[in-house]
Amino acid sequence: MTGFVTKKIAPSRTRTLGSILRAARTKSNYSLEDAEAKTRIRIKHLEALESGDYQSLPADAYNIGFVRCYAEFLKLNPEKIIRMYREERSQQRFTPSSREVNLAPVRTSDWSFLITPKVIGIASALLLFGGVVAYIAAQLNQFTQPPTIVLTSHTEEFTSEADTVQIQGATTEGSIVTMNNEPIVVTPAGQFSQQVQLSPGINEVVIAAKSRAGKQSQKSVKILFNPNLAQAAGGL
């Protein structure tokens, strides 16, 4: 007598909401396009419900409406389907996702794989480019700004016992300098020096500097020439 070998059948896994929805739609011979036309729910949302990809769905306020409408369309119990959706959605929220960012600290030894000749070359190129941009910006700023005028021999107001004084100063490189509308010599470094003849009383010397961009600035120097001071000093 031949014996029969019985095989124990493993219990089926709990059906998911997505499989229930997909099975009901297939049984009713509806395509996703048919379901979209009848429910007014976009295909991508229907696919997300049937695949359990709840991360691709909008906010829950909309999703509950989607689930209810789809369940009614498929002749399923809406309240039961909504309860299953909430349970599965809750499980997904508290289950670590493979797409989560790894926040584990990087060990020092791992940096050896990151610092490569290519990385160093890119960093060097960026530094060089940044330096060139900064230099151009500085030159452009200098070109568009009025030239500076700095007195190195006297203050802007002083008294002289002599009838001539030597006024010295510096300005921005490349500028043209005049004293009382008369051009004076300026070195390539922007240094200038000019002797000025004084008359008794207050003498005003206007120093003007004009850049290559046409920007201009000026400084006024007032000098009190008192011959009596020189005579009094000589009589002592």
Steps between C-alpha positions, in 0.01 A plus 500: 500500500643822391514766771422862440738767611320808624664838468429769751389816327640816652237756595467780249643836587266775610373679194595861463267783413668537163449135407132519602442809286686354203316168524161672520577716198629202297194292595276780373699514173594863552828644382672781684387732221138391558537557874648846441211596272236378747652626827677814373808381693825530304663174390822570690301521827310180419828323429643628827200363693522160329875473552496632858728789406335746735802732493400598145152610610404853607382595850275266699206737465497417126601135535204405720271637232689306232473176698128544573418587139704208363348254748146605409584474131629142552196408715717453812422599859631861517543509877696175506721613210565838667595323825746278313649804328553679832663193656739446210580870471577511872733199469689664213552818699665316787699253286853614404522562129794400286487850353569669833820698526779331691600737780773278642820696569776457247817351638825682446640209303214530249622840384798337332261374234356846443819704465623401155724680249189587303340661805818693576518618137140620507555680830815669367317610186216644707744690721682638198174601336386666822826694522468621141141608557597685819786677320277605210236623746760705689634652178151578378412660833818710487426598141147619579587684825627863510878520562626566850714801598724480807729782618836380631678831567243722668152504645211656312543825700836635616705822542820573309778750573647459150348626179529156335399153620548151358174305500543126474245222491378182337203399287365190327734355237433624149320817611561847352561766767465879478566779751283804446418363152869465406617144416785365714732201469380173655721192534374157382442416868273803540745725691504875432696804625454863398640833621238770555562876510311675781360849539456674838182383668300182439592301191276219376643217291247266337641157419290301250552139386326337204501125435514326162127430534432874526424490873627808681571607858663804651648628824539862612811616690495837680834664585543818707813686392596764759825687410498666842569165665817456299616855578429456870692174503794666326509790749532269800 
